[in-house]
């Protein structure tokens, strides 16, 4: 006889998410993504930049650069490497568009 598992309570799920502790609110999805990006890159001083980029830069580009930085070993400044990778991806995209 199999036993049914209890559904997870919504409150328990929400406890897993890290909240902001600076007194500000997030009301849009891109704001949440930009904030999480700043946390992942350990660059909270530039969180407004990441929020703006989450609004204007295609998500695939941001995710590609983020995964590149997260996978890179021994990085002193993750934010700088992230910005370099974004510019590199934009250059390669513009070159591929010119070749069409």
Secondary structure, DSSP 8 states (H G I E B T S, - for coil): ---------HHHHHHTS----SS----SHHHHHHHHHHHHTT-GGGHHHHHHHHHHS-HHHHHHHHHHHHHSSS-S-HHHHHHHHHHHHHHHHHHHHHT-
